[in-house]
Amino acid sequence: MNPLAGGAQSFPYVSYLRIYEPIEAFSDAQQLAILAQRGRERHRIDSIEHEQSLRRILRTLSDPFPHHETELVRTTHFPGPSGSTAPYYCPNQLAVRTTLAAESLDQNLRGPLIDVLVPEAAREAHQARLDQDTFADSAAKLHTRSATWGVPFAWFALIHEDDLTEVVEDDGRVQTVRITARIGDCIDRGRRSIAHLAVAAPEMDLLDEITEIVDWLEVFRRDAVVEVDYGPVAERVFPDDSPSDVRLGIESLAEADMLGAAASYRRLASRWIPIRQLARAS
C-alpha cells in the first residue's frame, strides 16, 4: 500500500514547487547525504516527512521546529542533455524553511497568538541548533516552495500539458500528480508570460508573482529540472487543464481577446475557487 494513503491526505491540501539539480551542483557534505539516501524510494521520503510533521505538531510543548532530524533528499529521474535518463536531487532544507516560515508568521501576526504558535523559547533553541555557516547559502538557494489550498496560477505558467507527468495512484485514487520540465523551458515560458502581461495587464498580481518565481529560478543551474507536485489536491482536479488555461488566458490578454481571457479565467475559477474556499470552511 502506498504510504501516502490515509493520514497523509489530511487537510490542509499542500502543493509543492521543487527544483532538482544534478549531484555535482551540491557541496561534498551534501553529496554524502544524497548518496546515503539514493536508494530510498520517493513515497518513503514523503511518508517520513509526514510522520515527522505529526510528531512536531503533537509535542506536549508548542515547538514547530525540527530537532536534529536527518536532512531528507528527494530524487527524480529526467532525460539529460544526452537523452539518457539521469537522477536529479532536491534537498528538503527543513530547518531553513521553518526558520523563514516563522519569520513570515511573525511579520503577519500580531499580539499573543504568535507566542502561542511559535514560542520565543522554541525560536531561540532552534537558532542555537542551526549551522550558521551554511544557513545563509541555503536560505539564498531554497529548492522547495509550498502552497496550501491549491496550486498557484503562477506555477502553471511554467509548465505545459505535454511535459513529463507522473500520476501517483493507490487503490484507484489519485494521491498526487507531478509535472516535471527543464528549468530553461520554465524560465522561457515565465519570461514570455511576463512580457505579455507587462503590456496587456500590468496591474495584475499574476505579473508580479511570475516575475518573482522567474527571479528565483535564475538562481539555479541551467541543467536543473522543475517539478510541480499537486499533492493530495490532485484527487479533486485531475485530469487538470490549468496549465493550458493559464497559457491561453495570458495569450488572449496579449491579443486583446477579452472574451477568450474571460473564458480561461472562468474555467480556472470553477476548478480552484471551491478548493480555496475550504480554507474558510468550518
C-alpha positions in Angstrom: 0.0 0.0 0.0 1.2 3.5 -0.8 2.3 5.3 2.5 0.7 8.5 1.1 -2.7 7.0 1.6 -4.7 7.7 4.7 -3.4 10.2 7.1 -1.1 11.9 4.6 -4.2 13.1 2.7 -5.5 15.1 5.7 -6.2 18.8 5.4 -4.9 21.3 4.5 -4.0 20.5 1.0 -0.4 21.3 0.4 1.3 21.5 -3.1 5.0 22.0 -3.8 7.2 23.6 -6.4 10.6 21.9 -6.3 14.0 22.4 -8.0 16.1 19.3 -8.6 19.8 19.5 -9.6 22.4 17.0 -10.6 24.7 15.8 -7.8 27.7 17.9 -8.9 25.7 21.0 -8.0 26.0 20.2 -4.3 28.8 20.5 -1.8 30.8 17.5 -0.7 28.8 17.2 2.5 25.5 17.4 0.7 26.6 14.8 -1.8 27.4 12.4 1.0 23.8 13.0 2.4 22.4 12.4 -1.1 24.4 9.2 -1.6 23.2 7.9 1.7 19.6 8.2 0.7 19.7 7.5 -3.0 18.2 4.0 -2.6 15.2 5.3 -0.6 12.0 5.4 -2.7 10.1 8.6 -3.2 7.0 7.5 -1.4 9.1 6.6 1.7 10.6 10.1 1.8 7.1 11.6 1.7 5.9 9.2 4.4 8.9 10.1 6.7 8.3 13.8 6.2 4.6 13.4 7.1 5.4 11.3 10.2 8.0 13.9 11.4 5.5 16.8 10.9 2.9 14.9 13.0 5.4 14.4 15.8 6.2 18.1 15.8 2.5 19.0 16.0 1.8 16.5 18.8 4.6 17.7 21.1 3.5 18.5 24.7 5.0 21.9 24.5 4.4 24.1 21.4 7.5 23.8 19.2 7.1 23.5 15.4 10.8 23.4 14.6 12.8 20.2 13.7 15.2 18.8 16.3 18.3 17.3 14.7 16.3 15.4 12.1 18.1 13.8 9.2 18.0 16.0 6.1 15.7 14.3 3.6 16.6 14.3 -0.1 14.1 13.6 -2.9 15.2 12.1 -6.2 13.6 12.4 -9.6 14.8 10.9 -12.9 14.6 13.0 -16.1 16.2 12.8 -19.6 19.5 14.7 -19.5 21.2 16.6 -22.3 22.4 13.3 -23.9 18.9 11.9 -24.0 19.5 9.3 -21.3 17.6 9.4 -18.1 19.7 10.8 -15.1 19.0 11.3 -11.4 18.4 14.8 -10.0 18.1 15.7 -6.4 16.1 18.1 -4.2 17.2 18.6 -0.5 14.3 19.2 1.9 16.1 22.1 3.7 13.5 21.8 6.5 15.4 23.7 9.2 15.9 26.7 6.9 12.4 26.6 5.6 10.8 26.5 9.1 13.0 29.4 10.1 11.8 31.5 7.2 8.2 30.4 7.8 8.4 31.5 11.4 9.8 34.9 10.4 7.0 35.4 7.9 4.4 34.4 10.5 6.0 36.9 12.9 5.6 39.7 10.4 2.0 38.8 9.6 0.6 38.0 13.0 0.4 40.4 16.0 -0.4 40.0 19.6 -0.2 36.9 21.8 -1.1 34.4 19.0 2.4 34.4 17.6 3.8 33.5 21.0 1.4 30.6 21.3 2.2 29.2 17.8 5.9 29.9 17.9 7.1 30.5 21.5 10.2 32.6 22.0 12.0 29.7 23.8 11.4 27.4 20.8 12.8 30.0 18.4 15.9 30.6 20.5 16.5 26.8 20.8 16.1 26.4 17.0 18.5 29.2 16.3 21.1 27.5 18.5 20.7 24.3 16.5 21.2 25.9 13.1 24.5 25.7 11.3 25.2 29.4 10.8 28.0 28.7 8.3 25.5 27.1 5.8 22.3 28.9 6.7 22.8 32.0 4.5 23.7 29.9 1.5 20.7 27.6 2.0 18.3 30.5 2.5 19.5 32.1 -0.7 19.0 28.9 -2.6 15.8 27.3 -1.4 14.9 24.3 -3.5 11.3 24.0 -2.3 8.3 26.2 -2.2 4.9 25.2 -0.9 1.3 26.5 -1.2 -1.9 25.5 0.7 -5.4 25.1 -0.7 -4.5 24.9 -4.3 -1.7 25.2 -6.8 -0.9 28.9 -7.5 -1.7 30.0 -11.1 1.8 31.4 -11.4 3.2 27.9 -11.2 1.1 26.8 -14.1 2.8 29.5 -16.3 6.0 27.4 -16.0 4.6 24.1 -17.3 2.8 22.7 -20.3 0.4 19.9 -20.5 2.8 17.8 -22.6 5.6 18.0 -20.0 6.6 14.8 -18.3 3.7 13.8 -16.0 3.6 11.2 -13.3 0.2 10.2 -11.8 0.6 8.5 -8.4 -2.4 6.3 -7.6 -3.3 3.9 -4.8 -6.3 1.6 -4.8 -7.8 3.6 -7.7 -7.4 7.0 -6.0 -5.1 9.7 -7.3 -2.6 10.5 -4.5 -0.7 13.2 -6.4 0.3 14.4 -9.8 3.9 15.5 -10.5 4.8 17.5 -13.7 8.5 18.0 -14.5 10.2 20.2 -17.0 13.7 21.5 -17.8 14.4 24.7 -15.9 15.4 26.6 -19.1 12.0 25.8 -20.6 10.3 27.1 -17.4 12.3 30.3 -17.4 11.5 30.9 -21.1 7.8 30.3 -20.5 7.8 32.5 -17.5 9.5 35.3 -19.4 7.1 35.0 -22.2 4.2 35.4 -19.8 5.8 38.4 -18.1 6.3 40.1 -21.5 2.6 39.6 -22.4 1.3 40.7 -19.1 3.6 43.7 -18.8 2.0 45.1 -21.9 -1.6 43.8 -21.7 -2.3 43.7 -17.9 0.4 45.4 -15.9 -1.9 45.8 -12.9 -2.4 42.0 -12.4 -1.0 40.3 -9.4 -0.1 37.4 -11.6 2.6 39.5 -13.3 4.4 40.1 -10.0 4.0 36.5 -9.0 5.5 35.1 -12.2 8.3 37.7 -12.1 9.2 36.7 -8.6 9.3 33.0 -9.4 11.4 33.5 -12.6 13.9 35.5 -10.5 14.0 32.5 -8.1 14.6 30.0 -10.9 17.5 32.1 -12.2 19.5 31.2 -9.0 19.8 27.6 -10.2 21.9 25.8 -12.7 20.5 25.6 -16.3 20.7 21.8 -16.2 18.2 21.6 -13.2 14.6 20.5 -13.6 11.4 21.9 -12.1 8.6 19.8 -10.5 5.1 20.9 -9.7 3.8 18.4 -7.2 0.0 18.9 -6.7 -0.1 16.9 -3.5 -3.5 15.4 -2.3 -5.5 18.2 -4.1 -4.8 16.3 -7.3 -7.6 13.9 -6.5 -10.1 16.8 -6.8 -8.8 18.3 -10.1 -7.1 15.7 -12.1 -7.2 15.5 -15.1 -6.4 19.2 -15.0 -6.3 21.7 -17.8 -4.9 24.5 -15.7 -1.5 24.8 -17.5 -3.3 25.3 -20.8 -6.0 27.6 -19.3 -3.3 29.9 -17.8 -1.3 30.0 -21.0 -4.4 30.6 -23.2 -5.7 33.3 -20.8 -2.4 35.2 -20.9 -2.2 34.8 -24.7 -5.7 36.1 -25.0 -4.9 39.2 -23.0 -1.9 39.8 -25.2 -4.1 39.6 -28.3 -6.8 41.9 -26.6 -9.2 38.9 -26.8 -11.2 39.7 -23.6 -13.7 37.0 -24.3 -11.0 34.4 -24.6 -9.3 35.6 -21.4 -12.6 35.6 -19.5 -13.4 32.1 -20.6 -10.0 30.9 -19.4 -10.5 32.6 -16.1 -14.0 31.1 -15.6 -12.6 27.6 -16.2 -9.8 28.2 -13.7 -12.2 29.7 -11.2 -14.7 26.9 -11.4 -11.9 24.4 -10.7 -9.9 26.2 -7.9 -12.2 28.6 -6.1 -14.2 25.8 -4.4 -11.0 24.3 -3.1 -9.6 27.6 -1.8 -13.0 28.2 0.0 -12.2 25.1 2.0 -9.7 27.2 3.9 -12.5 29.1 5.4 -14.9 26.2 5.9 -15.9 25.4 9.5 
